[in-house]
Amino acid sequence: MKTVLCLFWGFFKIGAFTFGGGYAMIPLIKAELVDKQKWIDEGDFYDTIAIAQSSPGPLVVNMAVFLGLKIARFGGMVAAALGATLPSFISILLIAILFQNFQHNPYVVAAFKGVKPAVVALILVPAWAMAKKSNIKGLKLLIPAFIAAAVAFCGVSPILFIIAAMIVGNLVYGRKK
């Protein structure tokens, strides 16, 4: 029962105090579950990221479900998922109630502008760590950089790259079998 409560509280804290969505939360989840609690090893953690990314739905909710299930079965899954989603739900509810009165306040506008660079850094840290763990080097680094640029600056749908990667992966690795 203690593990279930710790899972809930860990994901709740991360969800409550992290801006920028799922990718910004990855280093904090790793610090809590892998480094601090030692509930799973680093390899399983990175495998969970891959599974969560390929599953439909929000990344952190998927990670909470998979990690909670692995660590403490059904109770852990429910606790981690609730811990991950409740802070956002509460925040959005409060913002919806209060934001109409403050949306043009210069301090509020400045705060949102100030958070943006930190969010970018929080997203780049896990991307860099995953690239290092995947042993992506040399020209292979250009592929994700090209895809990120095409999605960010040219408006290309990431779904096209996912489909292309599935086709190329089957052609390249299917022949090796």
Backbone as a printed PyTorch tensor [residue, N CA C, xyz], in Angstrom:
tensor([[[  0.8200,  -1.1980,   0.0000],
         [  0.0000,   0.0000,   0.0000],
         [  0.8670,   1.2670,   0.0000]],

        [[  2.0020,   1.1920,   0.7120],
         [  2.9060,   2.3390,   0.7700],
         [  3.4410,   2.6690,  -0.6190]],

        [[  3.7850,   1.6600,  -1.3850],
         [  4.3040,   1.8800,  -2.7370],
         [  3.2550,   2.5620,  -3.6080]],

        [[  2.0050,   2.1370,  -3.4700],
         [  0.9230,   2.7270,  -4.2600],
         [  0.7670,   4.2060,  -3.9140]],

        [[  0.7830,   4.5270,  -2.6310],
         [  0.6760,   5.9280,  -2.2170],
         [  1.8880,   6.7380,  -2.6760]],

        [[  3.0750,   6.1380,  -2.6080],
         [  4.2840,   6.8200,  -3.0860],
         [  4.2240,   7.0670,  -4.5920]],

        [[  3.6900,   6.1140,  -5.3410],
         [  3.5170,   6.3070,  -6.7840],
         [  2.5760,   7.4760,  -7.0500]],

        [[  1.4430,   7.4860,  -6.3500],
         [  0.4940,   8.5810,  -6.5290],
         [  1.1640,   9.9120,  -6.2120]],

        [[  1.7940,  10.0040,  -5.0590],
         [  2.3900,  11.2640,  -4.6240],
         [  3.5380,  11.6910,  -5.5510]],

        [[  4.3470,  10.7440,  -5.9980],
         [  5.4510,  11.0710,  -6.9070],
         [  4.9450,  11.6430,  -8.2160]],

        [[  3.9700,  10.9920,  -8.8320],
         [  3.4260,  11.4920, -10.0920],
         [  2.6320,  12.7740,  -9.8810]],

        [[  1.9750,  12.9110,  -8.7240],
         [  1.2320,  14.1330,  -8.4370],
         [  2.1900,  15.3250,  -8.3410]],

        [[  3.2930,  15.1570,  -7.6190],
         [  4.2810,  16.2410,  -7.4850],
         [  4.8510,  16.6200,  -8.8480]],

        [[  5.1900,  15.6180,  -9.6300],
         [  5.7640,  15.8830, -10.9490],
         [  4.7450,  16.5990, -11.8280]],

        [[  3.5100,  16.1290, -11.8090],
         [  2.4650,  16.7650, -12.6100],
         [  2.1270,  18.1660, -12.1550]],

        [[  2.2560,  18.4040, -10.8650],
         [  1.8830,  19.7090, -10.3260],
         [  2.9450,  20.7820, -10.5690]],

        [[  4.1930,  20.3850, -10.6510],
         [  5.2600,  21.3860, -10.6900],
         [  6.1040,  21.3560, -11.9550]],

        [[  5.6020,  20.7320, -13.0190],
         [  6.3390,  20.6840, -14.2740],
         [  5.5180,  21.3490, -15.3650]],

        [[  6.1440,  22.2610, -16.0900],
         [  5.5120,  22.8990, -17.2360],
         [  6.0880,  22.2860, -18.5040]],

        [[  5.2630,  22.1780, -19.5400],
         [  5.7740,  21.7710, -20.8340],
         [  5.3410,  20.4110, -21.3090]],

        [[  4.5010,  19.7250, -20.5570],
         [  3.9880,  18.4530, -21.0300],
         [  4.8870,  17.2750, -20.7290]],

        [[  4.5680,  16.1620, -21.3770],
         [  5.1870,  14.8780, -21.0810],
         [  6.6920,  14.8250, -21.2060]],

        [[  7.2320,  15.3820, -22.2650],
         [  8.6720,  15.2840, -22.4760],
         [  9.4460,  16.0660, -21.4220]],

        [[  8.8580,  17.1400, -20.9380],
         [  9.5190,  17.9060, -19.8770],
         [  9.5010,  17.1560, -18.5520]],

        [[  8.5870,  16.2110, -18.3840],
         [  8.4620,  15.4550, -17.1370],
         [  9.3730,  14.2340, -17.0770]],

        [[  9.8680,  13.7870, -18.2070],
         [ 10.6660,  12.5560, -18.2600],
         [ 11.8540,  12.5710, -17.3000]],

        [[ 12.6720,  13.6400, -17.2690],
         [ 13.8060,  13.6010, -16.3390],
         [ 13.3750,  13.5200, -14.8700]],

        [[ 12.2440,  14.1350, -14.5500],
         [ 11.7650,  14.1020, -13.1730],
         [ 11.2200,  12.7200, -12.8000]],

        [[ 10.5280,  12.0850, -13.7330],
         [ 10.0320,  10.7330, -13.4920],
         [ 11.2090,   9.7840, -13.3070]],

        [[ 12.2170,   9.9300, -14.1560],
         [ 13.4180,   9.0900, -14.0240],
         [ 14.0830,   9.3100, -12.6700]],

        [[ 14.2260,  10.5590, -12.2740],
         [ 14.8650,  10.8560, -10.9850],
         [ 14.1000,  10.2170,  -9.8290]],

        [[ 12.7810,  10.2470,  -9.8970],
         [ 11.9560,   9.7050,  -8.8100],
         [ 11.9480,   8.1780,  -8.8000]],

        [[ 11.6650,   7.5530,  -9.9480],
         [ 11.4420,   6.1020,  -9.9730],
         [ 12.7220,   5.2870, -10.1280]],

        [[ 13.6800,   5.8040, -10.8980],
         [ 14.9120,   5.0610, -11.1620],
         [ 15.9920,   5.4200, -10.1400]],

        [[ 16.2630,   6.7150, -10.0100],
         [ 17.3840,   7.1440,  -9.1740],
         [ 17.0600,   7.1350,  -7.6750]],

        [[ 15.9230,   7.6910,  -7.2950],
         [ 15.5960,   7.8280,  -5.8790],
         [ 14.9940,   6.5400,  -5.2960]],

        [[ 13.8700,   6.0890,  -5.8680],
         [ 13.1640,   4.9200,  -5.3210],
         [ 13.7860,   3.5900,  -5.7460]],

        [[ 14.4630,   3.5850,  -6.8950],
         [ 15.0880,   2.3770,  -7.4530],
         [ 14.0640,   1.2500,  -7.6770]],

        [[ 12.8710,   1.6480,  -8.1140],
         [ 11.8240,   0.6670,  -8.3830],
         [ 12.0350,  -0.0410,  -9.7150]],

        [[ 12.6570,   0.6380, -10.6740],
         [ 12.9630,   0.0220, -11.9730],
         [ 14.3520,   0.4650, -12.4030]],

        [[ 14.9440,  -0.2900, -13.3220],
         [ 16.2700,   0.1130, -13.7940],
         [ 16.1380,   1.0430, -14.9990]],

        [[ 17.2490,   1.6510, -15.3570],
         [ 17.2550,   2.6650, -16.4080],
         [ 16.8210,   2.0950, -17.7590]],

        [[ 17.2310,   0.8650, -18.0590],
         [ 16.8490,   0.2430, -19.3260],
         [ 15.3450,   0.0660, -19.4410]],

        [[ 14.7170,  -0.4230, -18.3700],
         [ 13.2600,  -0.5780, -18.3710],
         [ 12.5680,   0.7780, -18.4970]],

        [[ 13.1570,   1.7910, -17.8710],
         [ 12.5760,   3.1260, -17.9550],
         [ 12.5580,   3.6140, -19.4020]],

        [[ 13.6800,   3.4790, -20.1060],
         [ 13.7330,   3.9390, -21.4880],
         [ 12.8630,   3.0750, -22.4050]],

        [[ 12.7450,   1.7860, -22.0990],
         [ 11.8100,   0.9410, -22.8520],
         [ 10.3740,   1.4270, -22.6660]],

        [[ 10.0450,   1.8400, -21.4420],
         [  8.7030,   2.3370, -21.1550],
         [  8.4150,   3.6160, -21.9290]],

        [[  9.4230,   4.4720, -22.0740],
         [  9.2300,   5.6940, -22.8660],
         [  8.8650,   5.3190, -24.2950]],

        [[  9.5870,   4.3580, -24.8620],
         [  9.3170,   3.9380, -26.2470],
         [  7.9040,   3.3760, -26.3790]],

        [[  7.4960,   2.5480, -25.4380],
         [  6.1440,   1.9720, -25.4780],
         [  5.0980,   3.0620, -25.3020]],

        [[  5.3260,   3.9730, -24.3630],
         [  4.3690,   5.0470, -24.1020],
         [  4.2260,   5.9800, -25.3060]],

        [[  5.3340,   6.2240, -26.0060],
         [  5.2810,   7.0840, -27.1890],
         [  4.4880,   6.4350, -28.3110]],

        [[  4.5710,   5.1360, -28.4150],
         [  3.8970,   4.4580, -29.5210],
         [  2.4580,   4.1020, -29.1940]],

        [[  2.0240,   4.3640, -27.9820],
         [  0.6430,   4.0990, -27.5860],
         [ -0.1830,   5.3740, -27.7310]],

        [[ -1.4610,   5.2310, -28.0670],
         [ -2.2950,   6.4370, -28.1800],
         [ -2.5220,   7.0690, -26.8110]],

        [[ -2.5750,   8.3750, -26.7910],
         [ -2.8310,   9.0930, -25.5490],
         [ -1.6400,   9.9170, -25.1100]],

        [[ -1.8270,  10.6790, -24.0430],
         [ -0.7490,  11.5330, -23.5340],
         [  0.4260,  10.7090, -23.0130]],

        [[  1.6310,  11.1680, -23.2910],
         [  2.8450,  10.4400, -22.9350],
         [  2.9260,  10.1340, -21.4460]],

        [[  2.7420,  11.1240, -20.6040],
         [  2.9150,  10.9080, -19.1650],
         [  1.8510,   9.9860, -18.6050]],

        [[  0.6490,  10.0840, -19.0970],
         [ -0.4040,   9.1710, -18.6260],
         [ -0.0470,   7.7430, -19.0270]],

        [[  0.4050,   7.5610, -20.2540],
         [  0.8220,   6.2280, -20.6930],
         [  1.9850,   5.7130, -19.8440]],

        [[  2.9620,   6.5880, -19.5880],
         [  4.0930,   6.1710, -18.7570],
         [  3.6300,   5.8160, -17.3510]],

        [[  2.7410,   6.6270, -16.7860],
         [  2.2280,   6.3550, -15.4450],
         [  1.5180,   5.0070, -15.4020]],

        [[  0.7180,   4.7270, -16.4120],
         [ -0.0010,   3.4510, -16.4690],
         [  0.9770,   2.2860, -16.5490]],

        [[  1.9190,   2.3520, -17.4810],
         [  2.8610,   1.2430, -17.6550],
         [  3.7830,   1.0710, -16.4540]],

        [[  4.3160,   2.1810, -15.9530],
         [  5.2350,   2.0980, -14.8070],
         [  4.4930,   1.6890, -13.5380]],

        [[  3.3140,   2.2620, -13.3080],
         [  2.5260,   1.8850, -12.1360],
         [  2.1770,   0.4180, -12.1420]],

        [[  1.7960,  -0.0990, -13.3000],
         [  1.4650,  -1.5240, -13.4270],
         [  2.6860,  -2.3900, -13.1570]],

        [[  3.8280,  -1.9960, -13.6960],
         [  5.0600,  -2.7660, -13.5050],
         [  5.5090,  -2.7620, -12.0430]],

        [[  5.3670,  -1.6120, -11.3800],
         [  5.8730,  -1.4650, -10.0230],
         [  4.9190,  -2.0370,  -8.9780]],

        [[  3.6140,  -1.7740,  -9.1190],
         [  2.6680,  -2.1780,  -8.0660],
         [  1.3450,  -2.6920,  -8.6200]],

        [[  1.3870,  -3.3290,  -9.7480],
         [  0.2190,  -3.9410, -10.3720],
         [ -0.9290,  -2.9640, -10.6010]],

        [[ -2.1600,  -3.4590, -10.4700],
         [ -3.3380,  -2.6550, -10.8050],
         [ -3.4480,  -1.4040,  -9.9280]],

        [[ -3.2280,  -1.5460,  -8.6340],
         [ -3.3030,  -0.3970,  -7.7280],
         [ -2.2760,   0.6620,  -8.0670]],

        [[ -1.0880,   0.2300,  -8.4200],
         [ -0.0440,   1.1630,  -8.8180],
         [ -0.3870,   1.8770, -10.1070]],

        [[ -1.0040,   1.1470, -11.0320],
         [ -1.4070,   1.7340, -12.3010],
         [ -2.4370,   2.8460, -12.0630]],

        [[ -3.4500,   2.5490, -11.2530],
         [ -4.5030,   3.5320, -10.9830],
         [ -3.9250,   4.7330, -10.2310]],

        [[ -3.1150,   4.4640,  -9.2160],
         [ -2.5400,   5.5530,  -8.4140],
         [ -1.6440,   6.4480,  -9.2520]],

        [[ -0.7760,   5.8590, -10.0580],
         [  0.1410,   6.6560, -10.8820],
         [ -0.6330,   7.4620, -11.9180]],

        [[ -1.6260,   6.8560, -12.5480],
         [ -2.4180,   7.5710, -13.5550],
         [ -3.1830,   8.7320, -12.9210]],

        [[ -3.7800,   8.5050, -11.7600],
         [ -4.4800,   9.5960, -11.0730],
         [ -3.5010,  10.6800, -10.6340]],

        [[ -2.3640,  10.2690, -10.1080],
         [ -1.3580,  11.2420,  -9.6990],
         [ -0.8690,  12.0860, -10.8560]],

        [[ -0.7460,  11.4770, -12.0180],
         [ -0.2610,  12.2060, -13.1910],
         [ -1.3170,  13.1490, -13.7640]],

        [[ -2.5990,  12.8030, -13.6460],
         [ -3.6490,  13.5940, -14.2940],
         [ -4.3330,  14.6150, -13.3890]],

        [[ -4.4180,  14.3490, -12.1090],
         [ -5.1310,  15.2640, -11.2210],
         [ -4.5560,  16.6830, -11.1830]],

        [[ -3.2410,  16.8640, -11.1210],
         [ -2.7400,  18.2470, -11.0990],
         [ -3.1550,  19.0530, -12.3290]],

        [[ -3.1030,  18.4330, -13.4930],
         [ -3.5060,  19.1380, -14.7120],
         [ -4.9870,  19.4640, -14.6840]],

        [[ -5.7760,  18.5130, -14.2440],
         [ -7.2180,  18.7340, -14.1720],
         [ -7.5420,  19.8830, -13.2290]],

        [[ -6.9380,  19.8700, -12.0540],
         [ -7.1780,  20.9290, -11.0680],
         [ -6.6890,  22.2760, -11.5930]],

        [[ -5.5040,  22.2830, -12.1970],
         [ -4.9460,  23.5340, -12.7360],
         [ -5.8260,  24.1190, -13.8290]],

        [[ -6.2400,  23.2890, -14.7650],
         [ -7.0720,  23.7650, -15.8710],
         [ -8.4100,  24.2650, -15.3560]],

        [[ -8.9600,  23.5730, -14.3830],
         [-10.2230,  24.0100, -13.7980],
         [-10.0710,  25.3900, -13.1550]],

        [[ -9.0030,  25.5850, -12.3800],
         [ -8.7670,  26.8850, -11.7490],
         [ -8.4750,  27.9690, -12.7830]],

        [[ -7.6870,  27.6250, -13.7810],
         [ -7.3660,  28.6030, -14.8270],
         [ -8.6250,  29.0200, -15.5760]],

        [[ -9.4580,  28.0460, -15.8910],
         [-10.7000,  28.3580, -16.6070],
         [-11.5800,  29.2920, -15.7810]],

        [[-11.5740,  29.0840, -14.4840],
         [-12.3940,  29.9260, -13.6150],
         [-11.7940,  31.3300, -13.4890]],

        [[-10.4840,  31.4230, -13.3400],
         [ -9.8360,  32.6970, -13.0150],
         [ -9.2300,  33.4620, -14.1890]],

        [[ -8.8820,  32.7910, -15.2730],
         [ -8.0750,  33.4040, -16.3230],
         [ -8.7680,  34.5600, -17.0300]],

        [[-10.0560,  34.5150, -17.1400],
         [-10.7700,  35.6000, -17.8180],
         [-10.4380,  36.9590, -17.2060]],

        [[-10.2250,  36.9860, -15.9050],
         [ -9.9500,  38.2480, -15.2140],
         [ -8.4960,  38.7020, -15.3530]],

        [[ -7.5750,  37.7830, -15.6810],
         [ -6.1480,  38.1040, -15.6480],
         [ -5.4190,  37.9310, -16.9770]],

        [[ -6.1020,  37.5830, -18.0350],
         [ -5.4060,  37.2260, -19.2680],
         [ -4.6270,  38.3690, -19.8950]],

        [[ -4.9650,  39.6020, -19.5990],
         [ -4.2390,  40.7370, -20.1780],
         [ -3.2990,  41.3940, -19.1710]],

        [[ -3.1660,  40.8200, -18.0130],
         [ -2.2670,  41.3510, -16.9900],
         [ -0.8240,  41.1910, -17.4730]],

        [[ -0.0260,  42.2580, -17.4650],
         [  1.3490,  42.1600, -17.9910],
         [  2.2200,  41.1680, -17.2250]],

        [[  1.9670,  40.9750, -15.9450],
         [  2.7400,  40.0040, -15.1630],
         [  2.4210,  38.5710, -15.5940]],

        [[  1.1770,  38.3140, -15.8700],
         [  0.7730,  36.9790, -16.3330],
         [  1.3700,  36.7120, -17.7090]],

        [[  1.2980,  37.6840, -18.6010],
         [  1.8680,  37.5410, -19.9380],
         [  3.3780,  37.3060, -19.8480]],

        [[  4.0520,  38.0790, -19.0030],
         [  5.5050,  37.9340, -18.8330],
         [  5.8620,  36.5750, -18.2480]],

        [[  5.0710,  36.0800, -17.3010],
         [  5.3370,  34.7680, -16.6990],
         [  5.2520,  33.6690, -17.7510]],

        [[  4.2400,  33.7170, -18.6070],
         [  4.1180,  32.6990, -19.6540],
         [  5.2680,  32.7870, -20.6550]],

        [[  5.7130,  33.9850, -20.9810],
         [  6.8600,  34.1400, -21.8820],
         [  8.1500,  33.6390, -21.2360]],

        [[  8.2800,  33.8210, -19.9310],
         [  9.4750,  33.3780, -19.2230],
         [  9.5940,  31.8790, -19.0940]],

        [[  8.4740,  31.1870, -19.0870],
         [  8.4730,  29.7370, -18.9250],
         [  8.8950,  29.0340, -20.2140]],

        [[  8.6600,  29.6370, -21.3610],
         [  8.9270,  28.9780, -22.6510],
         [ 10.3560,  28.4520, -22.8080]],

        [[ 11.4140,  29.2540, -22.5340],
         [ 12.7740,  28.7130, -22.7050],
         [ 13.0730,  27.5340, -21.7820]],

        [[ 12.5370,  27.5680, -20.5790],
         [ 12.7560,  26.4500, -19.6520],
         [ 12.1070,  25.1840, -20.1740]],

        [[ 10.9540,  25.3170, -20.7820],
         [ 10.2560,  24.1530, -21.3380],
         [ 11.0790,  23.5250, -22.4610]],

        [[ 11.6510,  24.3560, -23.3110],
         [ 12.4930,  23.8410, -24.4000],
         [ 13.6570,  23.0330, -23.8270]],

        [[ 14.3060,  23.5670, -22.8050],
         [ 15.4280,  22.8520, -22.1840],
         [ 14.9710,  21.5450, -21.5550]],

        [[ 13.8190,  21.5460, -20.8970],
         [ 13.3170,  20.3260, -20.2690],
         [ 12.9480,  19.2590, -21.2920]],

        [[ 12.6280,  19.6610, -22.5000],
         [ 12.3270,  18.6980, -23.5640],
         [ 13.6170,  18.1750, -24.2000]],

        [[ 14.6140,  19.0320, -24.3490],
         [ 15.8670,  18.6230, -24.9820],
         [ 16.6860,  17.6590, -24.1250]],

        [[ 16.6180,  17.7900, -22.8070],
         [ 17.4100,  16.9170, -21.9250],
         [ 17.0630,  15.4410, -22.1220]],

        [[ 15.7900,  15.0250, -22.0390],
         [ 15.5160,  13.5990, -22.2670],
         [ 15.7650,  13.1610, -23.7030]],

        [[ 15.5670,  14.0690, -24.6600],
         [ 15.8500,  13.7070, -26.0550],
         [ 17.3350,  13.3980, -26.2180]],

        [[ 18.1840,  14.2180, -25.6190],
         [ 19.6340,  13.9940, -25.6840],
         [ 20.0020,  12.6960, -24.9760]],

        [[ 19.4220,  12.4430, -23.8040],
         [ 19.7210,  11.2140, -23.0560],
         [ 19.2910,   9.9810, -23.8360]],

        [[ 18.1170,  10.0440, -24.4840],
         [ 17.6590,   8.8930, -25.2690],
         [ 18.5510,   8.6730, -26.4800]],

        [[ 19.0130,   9.7500, -27.0980],
         [ 19.9180,   9.6110, -28.2480],
         [ 21.2170,   8.9450, -27.8190]],

        [[ 21.7540,   9.3310, -26.6600],
         [ 22.9930,   8.7240, -26.1710],
         [ 22.7800,   7.2470, -25.8540]],

        [[ 21.6530,   6.9040, -25.2220],
         [ 21.3770,   5.5060, -24.8790],
         [ 21.1610,   4.6600, -26.1310]],

        [[ 20.6620,   5.2820, -27.1810],
         [ 20.3820,   4.5500, -28.4220],
         [ 21.6020,   4.4250, -29.3150]],

        [[ 22.7220,   5.0080, -28.8980],
         [ 23.9540,   4.9990, -29.6860],
         [ 23.7630,   5.5890, -31.0770]],

        [[ 22.9520,   6.6360, -31.1610],
         [ 22.7650,   7.3330, -32.4260],
         [ 23.9240,   8.3040, -32.5780]],

        [[ 24.7050,   8.1040, -33.6380],
         [ 25.8910,   8.9320, -33.8570],
         [ 26.0070,   9.2920, -35.3220]],

        [[ 26.8540,  10.2540, -35.5910],
         [ 27.1920,  10.6190, -36.9650],
         [ 26.0040,  11.1010, -37.7590]],

        [[ 25.8930,  10.5900, -38.9670],
         [ 24.8380,  11.0210, -39.8710],
         [ 23.4490,  10.6340, -39.3720]],

        [[ 23.3780,   9.5980, -38.5480],
         [ 22.0700,   9.1910, -38.0190],
         [ 21.4520,  10.2650, -37.1360]],

        [[ 22.2630,  11.1550, -36.5750],
         [ 21.7310,  12.2730, -35.7880],
         [ 20.9650,  13.2610, -36.6580]],

        [[ 21.2940,  13.2970, -37.9520],
         [ 20.6320,  14.2250, -38.8490],
         [ 19.1760,  13.8400, -39.1060]],

        [[ 18.8630,  12.5640, -39.0180],
         [ 17.4920,  12.1250, -39.2960],
         [ 16.5090,  12.7280, -38.2870]],

        [[ 16.7020,  12.5220, -36.9670],
         [ 15.7480,  13.1500, -36.0460],
         [ 15.7990,  14.6810, -36.0870]],

        [[ 16.9720,  15.2530, -36.3480],
         [ 17.0690,  16.7130, -36.4490],
         [ 16.2690,  17.2190, -37.6570]],

        [[ 16.3920,  16.5200, -38.7800],
         [ 15.6300,  16.8870, -39.9830],
         [ 14.1340,  16.7660, -39.7370]],

        [[ 13.7190,  15.6700, -39.1090],
         [ 12.2940,  15.4540, -38.8440],
         [ 11.7610,  16.5260, -37.8970]],

        [[ 12.5140,  16.8200, -36.8380],
         [ 12.0780,  17.8530, -35.8940],
         [ 11.9450,  19.2050, -36.6000]],

        [[ 12.8920,  19.5400, -37.4510],
         [ 12.8350,  20.8050, -38.1800],
         [ 11.6570,  20.8240, -39.1480]],

        [[ 11.4240,  19.7250, -39.8500],
         [ 10.3150,  19.6630, -40.8050],
         [  8.9730,  19.8190, -40.0940]],

        [[  8.8410,  19.1920, -38.9290],
         [  7.5930,  19.2990, -38.1710],
         [  7.4400,  20.7010, -37.5860]],

        [[  8.5130,  21.2290, -37.0070],
         [  8.4360,  22.5180, -36.3130],
         [  8.3180,  23.7060, -37.2640]],

        [[  9.0960,  23.6900, -38.3500],
         [  9.1820,  24.8860, -39.1750],
         [  8.4330,  24.8000, -40.5080]],

        [[  8.1880,  23.5980, -40.9870],
         [  7.5310,  23.4510, -42.2840],
         [  6.0910,  22.9510, -42.1780]],

        [[  5.6640,  22.6160, -40.9740],
         [  4.2930,  22.1790, -40.7820],
         [  3.9860,  20.7750, -41.2930]],

        [[  5.0240,  19.9550, -41.4990],
         [  4.8150,  18.5880, -41.9610],
         [  4.2540,  17.7590, -40.7960]],

        [[  3.2700,  16.9660, -41.0700],
         [  2.6510,  16.1530, -40.0260],
         [  3.6110,  15.0560, -39.5640]],

        [[  3.7680,  14.8890, -38.2340],
         [  4.6430,  13.8220, -37.7510],
         [  4.1230,  12.4340, -38.1090]],

        [[  2.8440,  12.3260, -38.3920],
         [  2.2710,  11.0320, -38.7770],
         [  2.9060,  10.5240, -40.0640]],

        [[  3.2080,  11.4250, -40.9860],
         [  3.8690,  11.0170, -42.2330],
         [  5.2290,  10.3870, -41.9560]],

        [[  5.9700,  10.9560, -41.0120],
         [  7.2800,  10.3980, -40.6760],
         [  7.1450,   9.0600, -39.9570]],

        [[  6.1190,   8.9140, -39.1400],
         [  5.8890,   7.6330, -38.4470],
         [  5.5820,   6.5450, -39.4670]],

        [[  4.7090,   6.8550, -40.4160],
         [  4.3670,   5.8770, -41.4590],
         [  5.5940,   5.5450, -42.3050]],

        [[  6.3490,   6.5690, -42.6820],
         [  7.5620,   6.3450, -43.4800],
         [  8.5590,   5.4880, -42.7100]],

        [[  8.7290,   5.7510, -41.4170],
         [  9.6580,   4.9640, -40.6030],
         [  9.2040,   3.5120, -40.4960]],

        [[  7.9010,   3.2880, -40.4020],
         [  7.3940,   1.9100, -40.3530],
         [  7.7030,   1.1770, -41.6580]],

        [[  7.4860,   1.8490, -42.7680],
         [  7.7390,   1.2270, -44.0670],
         [  9.2290,   0.9470, -44.2520]],

        [[ 10.0640,   1.9600, -43.9970],
         [ 11.5140,   1.7900, -44.1560],
         [ 12.0340,   0.7270, -43.1930]],

        [[ 11.5670,   0.7560, -41.9460],
         [ 11.9910,  -0.2450, -40.9580],
         [ 11.6580,  -1.6550, -41.4060]],

        [[ 10.4700,  -1.8500, -41.9490],
         [ 10.0980,  -3.1810, -42.4380],
         [ 10.9150,  -3.5830, -43.6490]],

        [[ 11.1990,  -2.6380, -44.5220],
         [ 12.0140,  -2.9640, -45.6950],
         [ 13.4470,  -3.3080, -45.2990]],

        [[ 14.0430,  -2.4990, -44.4250],
         [ 15.4340,  -2.7130, -44.0460],
         [ 15.5990,  -3.9260, -43.1290]],

        [[ 14.8150,  -3.9600, -42.0630],
         [ 14.9970,  -5.0340, -41.0670],
         [ 14.2410,  -6.3080, -41.4360]],

        [[ 13.2340,  -6.1720, -42.3010],
         [ 12.5420,  -7.3610, -42.7750],
         [ 13.4110,  -8.2150, -43.6580]],

        [[ 14.2950,  -7.5970, -44.4230],
         [ 15.2140,  -8.3310, -45.3050],
         [ 16.2850,  -9.0520, -44.5130]],

        [[ 16.6510,  -8.5140, -43.3520],
         [ 17.7030,  -9.1330, -42.5360],
         [ 17.2400, -10.4480, -41.9400]],

        [[ 15.9430, -10.6430, -41.7700],
         [ 15.4290, -11.8990, -41.2520],
         [ 15.3720, -12.8920, -42.3590]]])
